[in-house]
């Protein structure tokens, strides 16, 4: 396992993104995918609350092998984007691939996510939106221009054509603008116009076709709340993902509240935004049971970054905790499918 030493040569923290750990994580992810492939988990693709565009896209995948391959490639692409998010956040200066590994592992063991979900594609448009937000915060003098706010929510609108629930993240985007001191009347109105423009174009297309069924089918799942009776949470399969998400929300917040971490104002604001994101997304895991895997995928974005920050700032036993996380993920996966 890789180690980092200070000037005096004293060991300070173990780096869990060394080559052996990377190989072990990739093997664990492959095991999860093989297990779900062998039991044909979530295949054929579930399309109850899908948008027309998503149905057309998945219709291009002809067999089980192509669906799983496309899902694996998209997940790897998502993990790479999470890894490079630090270039905008600058939460930790240590050279580590831990965000990539954590996101890959957590989603490989995400019940219902494998092989392919709408968020697998919509994620990339969400990333474009968040990049605009983070870039604006890096520019302290100019801040966020109305054009940047417009472009961010326009991308969010494009992604919502694939997964309509992406629109529920607009309030989180506004909170980020407020947290980073970017919110004003002009940027707020520009962000509204970004989404409106996207759907104005789509509405024009359906007016030209004189058929509004596609538009109504796209919006219908947005408020199709799917509450699960409390007695069903006694089932381990139902309880495990929600309990895990709840722990990922409470534990980082508790540690960061009572642990003395030396960080600048910019880093503290980013951490505050990431913590708020986990609390906000946790609610939708209860409101949309059928879409829980998609919301959990987004939930793992701030979790991966927060856990990396905590590993490198609050503990010397990073690799030990990472091993425990990896083992628990695999055990839950096996219990779920075997």
C-alpha positions, 0 to 999 in steps of 0.5 A, spaced: 500 500 500 502 506 498 504 511 503 505 518 504 511 521 509 512 528 511 519 532 511 521 528 518 520 521 514 514 520 519 508 516 516 502 520 516 497 517 511 496 511 507 494 512 500 489 507 498 489 509 491 496 505 490 496 499 484 494 493 488 488 497 491 486 499 484 487 492 482 483 490 488 477 495 487 477 493 479 476 486 481 471 487 486 467 492 481 468 486 476 465 481 481 459 485 482 458 486 474 459 478 473 454 477 479 449 481 476 450 479 469 449 471 471 443 472 474 440 477 469 439 483 474 435 488 471 435 486 464 431 487 460 431 494 462 426 497 466 422 502 462 416 504 466 418 511 468 422 512 462 422 518 457 421 517 450 428 519 448 431 514 453 426 508 450 429 510 443 436 510 445 436 503 449 432 500 443 439 501 439 442 496 444 440 489 441 442 484 446 444 483 454 451 483 452 451 490 449 447 493 454 452 491 460 458 493 456 455 500 454 453 500 462 460 499 464 463 504 459 458 509 461 460 508 469 467 508 467 466 515 464 462 517 470 468 515 475 473 519 471 469 525 471 468 525 478 476 524 479 477 530 475 472 534 479 477 536 484 481 540 479 475 545 480 473 543 487 481 543 490 478 539 496 485 535 497 491 536 494 494 529 495 495 525 488 490 520 489 485 516 485 480 515 491 474 519 488 474 514 482 475 508 486 470 510 491 465 512 485 466 506 481 465 501 487 459 504 490 455 504 484 458 497 482 454 495 488 448 500 487 442 495 487 438 496 481 443 501 477 447 495 473 447 494 467 444 501 465 439 506 468 437 513 465 442 517 469 448 513 466 447 518 460 444 524 464 449 524 468 454 527 463 449 533 462 449 534 470 456 534 470 456 540 464 451 544 469 456 543 475 462 545 471 459 551 470 457 553 477 464 551 479 468 555 474 464 561 476 466 560 483 473 560 481 473 566 478 472 571 484 472 577 480 467 576 475 463 571 478 457 567 474 455 571 468 447 570 466 450 567 460 453 561 464 447 561 468 443 560 462 448 555 459 448 551 466 441 550 466 440 549 459 444 543 459 440 540 465 434 541 461 437 537 455 439 531 460 432 531 463 429 529 456 433 523 458 431 522 465 426 527 467 428 527 475 434 531 473 429 537 474 429 536 481 436 538 482 435 545 479 433 548 487 440 544 488 443 548 483 440 555 486 443 553 493 450 552 490 449 559 487 447 562 493 452 558 497 458 561 492 455 568 492 453 567 485 446 568 486 442 575 484 436 577 480 440 576 473 443 569 474 436 567 477 432 569 471 437 566 466 437 560 469 430 559 469 430 561 461 435 556 460 430 550 462 424 554 459 428 555 452 430 547 452 422 545 453 420 551 448 424 548 443 421 541 444 414 544 445 415 547 438 417 540 435 411 537 438 406 542 435 409 541 428 408 534 429 401 536 432 402 530 437 403 532 445 403 525 447 411 525 447 411 531 451 406 529 456 410 522 457 416 525 458 413 530 464 409 524 467 414 521 472 416 527 475 411 527 480 410 520 480 411 519 487 413 512 489 412 511 497 414 504 500 410 502 506 414 502 512 413 495 513 417 493 507 423 497 510 424 491 514 426 487 508 434 487 508 434 488 500 429 494 501 433 497 507 440 496 506 441 501 500 437 507 504 441 505 511 447 506 507 445 512 504 443 515 511 450 513 514 454 516 508 450 523 510 450 523 517 457 520 519 461 525 514 457 531 517 458 529 524 465 528 523 466 535 520 462 538 525 466 536 531 473 535 528 478 540 527 480 541 520 484 547 517 481 549 511 480 555 507 474 559 506 473 556 499 474 549 501 469 550 507 464 552 502 465 547 497 464 542 503 458 545 506 455 544 499 457 537 498 454 536 505 447 539 503 447 535 497 447 529 500 441 531 505 437 534 499 438 527 495 437 523 501 430 525 501 428 523 494 431 516 495 424 515 499 420 519 495 421 515 488 423 508 490 423 506 483 428 511 481 432 510 487 438 507 484 438 513 479 438 518 485 443 514 489 448 514 483 448 522 484 448 521 491 455 518 490 458 524 487 458 528 493 459 522 498 466 520 494 469 527 494 467 527 502 470 521 503 476 522 500 477 529 504 475 525 510 480 519 509 486 524 508 484 529 513 481 526 519 485 519 519 491 515 519 488 508 517 485 510 510 487 503 507 483 499 513 477 503 512 477 503 505 478 495 506 472 495 510 468 499 505 470 494 500 468 488 504 461 491 506 459 493 499 461 486 496 457 482 502 451 486 501 451 485 493 452 477 495 446 477 500 442 481 495 443 476 489 445 469 492 
